[in-house]
Amino acid sequence: MELFYIILLLFAFIISIVLTVKTFNFTKTMWKFKNRKKDGSEDKDFKYFD
């Protein structure tokens, strides 16, 4: 029973690490998108959102 609990905690820890990294990358991209130049010169970097 303790082994099952350890495996469950390890699995939850791995999921939380992956979600933290994905959230950080998304936040960084959104911050760059929000602070881009207004003349549209950097819009080619954001084709992902079209």
C-alpha positions as CSV (number, residue, x, y, z in Angstrom):
1,M,0.0,0.0,0.0
2,E,2.9,2.4,0.8
3,L,4.4,1.6,-2.6
4,F,1.2,2.6,-4.4
5,Y,1.1,5.9,-2.4
6,I,4.7,6.7,-3.3
7,I,4.1,6.0,-7.0
8,L,0.9,8.2,-6.9
9,L,2.9,11.1,-5.2
10,L,5.7,10.7,-7.8
11,F,3.2,10.8,-10.6
12,A,1.5,13.9,-9.2
13,F,4.9,15.6,-8.8
14,I,5.9,14.9,-12.4
15,I,2.5,16.3,-13.6
16,S,3.0,19.5,-11.5
17,I,6.5,20.0,-12.9
18,V,5.3,19.6,-16.5
19,L,2.3,22.0,-15.9
20,T,4.6,24.6,-14.3
21,V,7.0,24.5,-17.3
22,K,4.2,24.8,-19.8
23,T,2.5,27.6,-17.9
24,F,5.8,29.5,-17.7
25,N,6.4,29.1,-21.4
26,F,2.9,30.3,-22.3
27,T,3.2,33.3,-19.9
28,K,6.5,34.3,-21.5
29,T,5.0,34.1,-25.0
30,M,1.9,36.1,-24.0
31,W,4.1,38.7,-22.3
32,K,6.1,39.0,-25.5
33,F,2.9,39.3,-27.5
34,K,1.4,41.9,-25.2
35,N,4.6,44.0,-25.3
36,R,5.3,43.8,-29.1
37,K,5.9,46.8,-31.2
38,K,2.7,48.5,-32.5
39,D,3.9,48.8,-36.1
40,G,3.4,45.0,-36.7
41,S,7.1,44.4,-37.4
42,E,7.2,41.5,-34.9
43,D,3.9,39.9,-35.9
44,K,5.7,37.2,-38.0
45,D,6.9,35.7,-34.7
46,F,3.3,35.0,-33.6
47,K,1.8,33.0,-36.5
48,Y,0.9,30.4,-33.8
49,F,-2.0,32.5,-32.6
50,D,-3.7,32.9,-36.1
